Amino acid sequence: MPHPLDRADLRTRVQTRLDAELDRWVDELAEIGPDVADLIGPVRTLLEGGKRLRAGFAYWGWRAAGQPDDEGAITLAAAMEFFQAAALIHDDVMDDSETRRGKPAMHRTLAAAHGDRGWHGDADRFGTAGAILAGNLCLGWCDDLFTDSGLPARSLTAARPTFEKMRGQLMAGQFLDIVTSMRPWHLLDDAERIERSRHVIRYKSAQYSVEHPLLIGATAGGASEADLRALSRYGLALGEAFQLRDDVLGVFGDPAATGKPAGDDLREGKRTVLIARALAGADETTTSRIETWLGSPDLGETEVESFRALLVDTGALEGVETDITKGADTARAALAEASGLAPDARELLAELIDVTTARST
């Protein structure tokens, strides 16, 4: 059965638009010299992968408002992918991640190029600096595509506040994630740890993954205020469920499907709802093991397997699966309340609930 996001040939058309924009900037920056290829090349590689989830929600938000297929809506969708690329590049720097989508992360690619060429200075510092700049370029290109999408000016004016809110809240959400990772968790009770983790999910991932792209498209398309409120509830609930699923896959998923080594989230010490629920169900001995293993960069496969067993035994995995199911059910109920949506878009948005919360990627 074809993937919902391949309807209207969406993913192929978005890729074509992304490639065209990158080609334009290769020409635009050519006068600076060939070294600029070190920035654009890895960005192009990154943008060749991914599910196109954010692009899909932006495009089908436009269609849900009753608008026809439009190349301007494809360009708007492509803008979401540049925004996603910026977020991933910067997130990998902050998490010191080795890989992204099965390939070296941007900062690792640049550090390796530095070493291969025998340049002076610190290779990792070079990689970090280059990745920050590449992410900044993607943010700029996102804004360019939004502004120059070709959609009517009134549509872009209507969608601009949500677009700006998406950018601002993601950056603040990333900082919130850093703050949360630094604060001592032992000072919080079980309920507070779970709530803090969910709060980070909302502002770091859920809104910019589903809610904001969907609202950008729907607002640009002229959806009614009632439908926008319902789509907001749909997007937030589904976005949180999607991130919870991603957290589960980060520990239990197949590396061939997730593109990241098994247990990387554990080695990075991510304070997810999964971990918060494990602590809530842990005795003193288990709590000590969690605190010892979480954030250990040398965590081996044996420890990862033991950690997984611990997450099952404490009821953490079952609890998060319940959270995911509740989020999906809330999204379905909210979608049913959006009475003015185009039927084909409503059908696709319903399908995306299952796609984004599936137990495999």
JODA-V180549 format. One record per residue. N is the residue number from 1. PHI is phi in degrees with one decimal (999 if undefined). OMEGA is omega in whole degrees, 0 to 359 (999 if undefined). Layout:
BEGIN
n->[N | N]
phi->[PHI | PHI]
omega->[OMEGA | OMEGA]
END
This chain:
BEGIN
n->[1 | 2 | 3 | 4 | 5 | 6 | 7 | 8 | 9 | 10 | 11 | 12 | 13 | 14 | 15 | 16 | 17 | 18 | 19 | 20 | 21 | 22 | 23 | 24 | 25 | 26 | 27 | 28 | 29 | 30 | 31 | 32 | 33 | 34 | 35 | 36 | 37 | 38 | 39 | 40 | 41 | 42 | 43 | 44 | 45 | 46 | 47 | 48 | 49 | 50 | 51 | 52 | 53 | 54 | 55 | 56 | 57 | 58 | 59 | 60 | 61 | 62 | 63 | 64 | 65 | 66 | 67 | 68 | 69 | 70 | 71 | 72 | 73 | 74 | 75 | 76 | 77 | 78 | 79 | 80 | 81 | 82 | 83 | 84 | 85 | 86 | 87 | 88 | 89 | 90 | 91 | 92 | 93 | 94 | 95 | 96 | 97 | 98 | 99 | 100 | 101 | 102 | 103 | 104 | 105 | 106 | 107 | 108 | 109 | 110 | 111 | 112 | 113 | 114 | 115 | 116 | 117 | 118 | 119 | 120 | 121 | 122 | 123 | 124 | 125 | 126 | 127 | 128 | 129 | 130 | 131 | 132 | 133 | 134 | 135 | 136 | 137 | 138 | 139 | 140 | 141 | 142 | 143 | 144 | 145 | 146 | 147 | 148 | 149 | 150 | 151 | 152 | 153 | 154 | 155 | 156 | 157 | 158 | 159 | 160 | 161 | 162 | 163 | 164 | 165 | 166 | 167 | 168 | 169 | 170 | 171 | 172 | 173 | 174 | 175 | 176 | 177 | 178 | 179 | 180 | 181 | 182 | 183 | 184 | 185 | 186 | 187 | 188 | 189 | 190 | 191 | 192 | 193 | 194 | 195 | 196 | 197 | 198 | 199 | 200 | 201 | 202 | 203 | 204 | 205 | 206 | 207 | 208 | 209 | 210 | 211 | 212 | 213 | 214 | 215 | 216 | 217 | 218 | 219 | 220 | 221 | 222 | 223 | 224 | 225 | 226 | 227 | 228 | 229 | 230 | 231 | 232 | 233 | 234 | 235 | 236 | 237 | 238 | 239 | 240 | 241 | 242 | 243 | 244 | 245 | 246 | 247 | 248 | 249 | 250 | 251 | 252 | 253 | 254 | 255 | 256 | 257 | 258 | 259 | 260 | 261 | 262 | 263 | 264 | 265 | 266 | 267 | 268 | 269 | 270 | 271 | 272 | 273 | 274 | 275 | 276 | 277 | 278 | 279 | 280 | 281 | 282 | 283 | 284 | 285 | 286 | 287 | 288 | 289 | 290 | 291 | 292 | 293 | 294 | 295 | 296 | 297 | 298 | 299 | 300 | 301 | 302 | 303 | 304 | 305 | 306 | 307 | 308 | 309 | 310 | 311 | 312 | 313 | 314 | 315 | 316 | 317 | 318 | 319 | 320 | 321 | 322 | 323 | 324 | 325 | 326 | 327 | 328 | 329 | 330 | 331 | 332 | 333 | 334 | 335 | 336 | 337 | 338 | 339 | 340 | 341 | 342 | 343 | 344 | 345 | 346 | 347 | 348 | 349 | 350 | 351 | 352 | 353 | 354 | 355 | 356 | 357 | 358 | 359 | 360 | 361]
phi->[999 | -60.7 | -67.8 | -54.3 | -77.6 | -93.2 | -64.8 | 63.5 | 54.3 | -59.5 | -65.4 | -65.3 | -68.1 | -64.0 | -61.4 | -60.2 | -69.2 | -63.6 | -61.6 | -64.0 | -68.3 | -65.2 | -61.0 | -61.7 | -76.6 | -59.6 | -67.5 | -63.3 | -97.2 | -59.5 | -65.9 | -71.5 | 128.6 | -68.9 | -62.8 | -62.2 | -59.6 | -64.4 | -87.2 | -76.1 | -57.7 | -65.3 | -64.7 | -60.8 | -61.3 | -61.3 | -77.2 | -81.0 | -114.3 | 101.1 | -85.4 | 67.0 | -63.3 | -66.5 | -61.0 | -63.5 | -67.7 | -64.9 | -64.3 | -77.2 | -66.0 | -60.0 | -68.5 | -62.4 | -77.5 | 92.6 | -87.6 | -79.6 | -57.5 | -153.5 | -64.0 | -64.3 | -69.4 | -65.8 | -65.0 | -59.4 | -63.8 | -63.0 | -58.8 | -63.5 | -72.1 | -65.7 | -64.8 | -61.2 | -60.6 | -59.6 | -63.2 | -66.9 | -60.6 | -69.5 | -63.0 | -64.7 | -65.1 | -65.5 | -89.3 | 55.0 | -74.6 | -85.4 | -131.5 | -150.4 | 55.5 | 79.3 | -129.6 | -57.1 | -62.2 | -52.8 | -67.8 | -71.9 | -60.1 | -69.3 | -64.0 | -65.4 | -62.3 | -58.7 | -66.3 | -60.9 | -90.7 | 66.2 | -75.8 | -78.6 | 88.6 | -86.0 | -65.2 | -66.9 | -63.9 | -61.2 | -62.7 | -63.9 | -61.2 | -64.9 | -66.2 | -60.1 | -67.4 | -63.7 | -62.3 | -63.8 | -59.4 | -62.3 | -62.5 | -64.3 | -66.7 | -58.8 | -64.8 | -59.1 | -67.5 | -60.7 | -67.5 | -103.7 | -65.9 | 93.8 | -70.5 | -56.1 | -57.4 | -65.0 | -67.1 | -69.1 | -62.2 | -66.3 | -85.2 | -56.6 | -58.8 | -69.5 | -59.4 | -69.2 | -63.1 | -58.0 | -64.5 | -66.7 | -70.9 | -65.0 | -61.8 | -67.2 | -66.1 | -61.6 | -66.6 | -58.9 | -61.9 | -64.1 | -59.2 | -61.9 | -69.4 | -94.0 | -76.4 | -61.9 | -75.7 | -67.8 | -83.5 | -105.8 | -83.9 | -58.5 | -63.7 | -67.0 | -63.3 | -65.4 | -65.0 | -61.3 | -64.1 | -69.2 | -63.0 | -63.0 | -55.3 | -59.2 | -92.4 | -89.1 | -134.2 | -58.2 | -70.7 | -80.5 | -81.4 | -129.0 | -59.2 | -67.4 | -58.0 | -62.2 | -69.3 | -59.8 | -65.5 | -69.2 | -67.8 | -59.8 | -80.5 | 86.9 | -62.7 | -70.3 | -61.3 | -64.3 | -68.1 | -63.8 | -64.7 | -66.6 | -66.7 | -63.5 | -65.1 | -57.8 | -66.2 | -69.1 | -63.1 | -69.2 | -62.0 | -67.9 | -63.7 | -61.0 | -69.9 | -61.5 | -63.0 | -62.6 | -65.5 | -65.0 | -65.0 | -64.9 | -109.3 | -106.4 | -77.1 | -80.7 | -56.1 | -65.0 | -93.5 | -82.5 | 79.9 | -132.9 | -58.0 | -60.3 | 85.5 | -59.4 | -62.8 | -71.3 | -65.1 | -77.7 | 74.2 | -66.2 | -91.4 | -89.9 | -61.3 | -57.6 | -70.3 | -61.3 | -70.2 | -63.4 | -63.3 | -65.9 | -102.9 | -98.6 | -86.2 | -62.7 | -66.2 | -66.0 | -58.8 | -62.6 | -65.3 | -60.5 | -65.5 | -75.5 | -80.5 | -64.8 | 88.0 | -84.1 | -68.0 | -97.4 | -60.6 | -88.0 | -63.3 | -63.5 | -65.4 | -61.5 | -62.5 | -65.7 | -64.0 | -60.0 | -60.5 | -63.1 | -66.2 | -75.8 | -65.1 | -79.3 | 84.8 | -65.1 | -62.4 | -62.0 | -63.9 | -69.9 | -60.4 | -64.9 | -59.6 | -63.9 | -61.4 | -62.7 | -62.6 | -63.6 | -64.8 | -63.4 | -63.0 | -62.8 | -64.7 | -66.6 | -63.0 | -63.9 | -80.0 | -84.2 | -76.3 | -98.6 | -78.2 | -64.0 | -57.4 | -67.2 | -69.7 | -59.3 | -60.8 | -67.8 | -63.0 | -68.1 | -62.5 | -68.3 | -62.4 | -69.4 | -62.9 | -79.0 | -113.3 | -61.9 | -79.4 | -138.9 | -78.4]
omega->[182 | 178 | 181 | 183 | 174 | 176 | 186 | 180 | 190 | 187 | 178 | 181 | 177 | 179 | 178 | 180 | 177 | 180 | 180 | 180 | 177 | 177 | 180 | 182 | 171 | 178 | 183 | 185 | 184 | 182 | 179 | 179 | 186 | 182 | 181 | 178 | 178 | 178 | 187 | 182 | 179 | 176 | 178 | 179 | 179 | 184 | 175 | 179 | 178 | 184 | 185 | 182 | 183 | 175 | 181 | 180 | 178 | 182 | 183 | 168 | 176 | 181 | 180 | 179 | 177 | 182 | 180 | 173 | 186 | 179 | 176 | 177 | 175 | 178 | 176 | 178 | 179 | 178 | 179 | 180 | 174 | 178 | 178 | 179 | 178 | 181 | 181 | 181 | 181 | 179 | 179 | 176 | 183 | 180 | 184 | 182 | 180 | 188 | 174 | 180 | 175 | 181 | 179 | 175 | 185 | 183 | 176 | 177 | 181 | 178 | 179 | 178 | 177 | 181 | 181 | 184 | 179 | 181 | 177 | 175 | 184 | 184 | 181 | 178 | 177 | 181 | 179 | 180 | 180 | 180 | 177 | 180 | 179 | 177 | 178 | 176 | 180 | 176 | 178 | 180 | 175 | 180 | 179 | 183 | 177 | 185 | 186 | 184 | 184 | 174 | 181 | 182 | 181 | 178 | 181 | 178 | 180 | 184 | 186 | 180 | 179 | 177 | 180 | 177 | 178 | 182 | 183 | 183 | 177 | 180 | 178 | 177 | 175 | 179 | 177 | 178 | 179 | 180 | 181 | 181 | 183 | 183 | 180 | 181 | 184 | 178 | 182 | 174 | 186 | 183 | 180 | 179 | 179 | 181 | 178 | 180 | 179 | 178 | 177 | 179 | 184 | 189 | 179 | 188 | 192 | 185 | 183 | 179 | 185 | 190 | 185 | 176 | 179 | 180 | 176 | 179 | 183 | 178 | 176 | 182 | 177 | 177 | 181 | 180 | 180 | 179 | 178 | 178 | 179 | 179 | 176 | 179 | 176 | 186 | 181 | 180 | 181 | 179 | 178 | 178 | 178 | 181 | 176 | 176 | 179 | 178 | 177 | 180 | 178 | 179 | 187 | 186 | 177 | 180 | 179 | 180 | 184 | 181 | 179 | 178 | 179 | 177 | 181 | 179 | 178 | 179 | 179 | 177 | 182 | 181 | 184 | 175 | 178 | 179 | 180 | 179 | 177 | 178 | 180 | 181 | 187 | 170 | 185 | 180 | 180 | 177 | 179 | 179 | 178 | 182 | 179 | 185 | 187 | 179 | 177 | 183 | 182 | 181 | 182 | 183 | 179 | 178 | 178 | 178 | 178 | 178 | 178 | 179 | 179 | 180 | 175 | 185 | 180 | 182 | 183 | 181 | 179 | 180 | 179 | 176 | 176 | 177 | 181 | 179 | 178 | 179 | 178 | 179 | 178 | 179 | 179 | 180 | 180 | 179 | 179 | 181 | 180 | 192 | 186 | 184 | 175 | 186 | 183 | 178 | 178 | 180 | 181 | 179 | 176 | 178 | 183 | 175 | 180 | 183 | 186 | 181 | 182 | 183 | 172 | 183 | 999]
END
